[in-house]
Amino acid sequence: EYAISRKLETFEGGAQGEHKLFRGLLPVQALSAHWLAHPKFARAVEHFLEREGAGITHYVNELVEHSPFKEA
């Protein structure tokens, strides 16, 4: 209501929560940057984030399929 009353063009609904679909908020992938000094730990985190990213992309696409909005 605050964003609508002030005619804000962008509203950040925050991360996570399927319940947000019912409030008209579609999922978007959040980006972040990381630097880790320890090379082996950095590679382990990098590999994890690659796998997690693929899963998140799939999940976001799945949620968008249940969008409460009609396609134009």
C-alpha positions in Angstrom: 0.0 0.0 0.0 2.9 2.4 0.8 4.5 1.8 -2.6 1.2 2.1 -4.5 0.2 5.3 -2.6 3.6 6.9 -3.4 3.6 5.6 -7.0 6.9 3.9 -6.5 8.1 2.1 -9.7 10.1 -0.6 -7.8 9.3 -2.6 -4.7 11.7 -5.1 -3.3 9.7 -7.9 -1.6 12.7 -9.6 -0.1 14.1 -13.1 -0.5 12.3 -16.4 -0.3 8.7 -17.2 0.4 6.1 -18.8 -1.9 3.5 -16.9 0.0 4.6 -13.8 -1.9 3.1 -15.1 -5.1 -0.4 -14.7 -3.5 0.5 -11.1 -2.9 1.4 -10.5 -6.5 5.2 -10.6 -6.1 7.0 -12.7 -8.7 10.3 -14.3 -7.9 13.6 -12.9 -9.2 17.1 -14.3 -8.6 19.2 -12.2 -6.2 22.8 -11.7 -7.1 25.7 -11.5 -4.7 29.5 -11.4 -4.8 32.0 -13.3 -2.7 35.7 -13.3 -2.2 37.3 -16.0 -0.1 41.1 -15.9 0.7 41.5 -19.6 1.1 41.8 -21.1 -2.5 40.4 -24.6 -1.7 37.5 -23.2 0.3 36.8 -20.7 -2.5 36.7 -23.5 -5.0 34.4 -25.5 -2.8 32.0 -22.6 -2.4 32.2 -21.8 -6.1 31.1 -25.4 -7.0 28.3 -25.3 -4.4 27.0 -22.0 -5.8 27.1 -23.3 -9.4 24.9 -26.3 -8.3 22.7 -24.2 -6.1 22.3 -21.6 -8.9 20.9 -24.3 -11.3 18.4 -25.4 -8.7 17.3 -21.9 -7.9 16.8 -21.1 -11.6 14.6 -24.2 -12.0 12.7 -23.3 -8.8 12.1 -19.6 -9.9 10.9 -20.9 -13.3 8.5 -23.3 -11.6 7.1 -20.5 -9.4 6.7 -18.1 -12.4 4.6 -20.7 -14.1 2.1 -20.2 -11.2 2.1 -16.4 -11.7 -1.2 -14.8 -10.8 -0.8 -12.5 -13.8 -1.9 -13.1 -17.3 0.7 -12.9 -20.1 0.3 -9.9 -22.4 
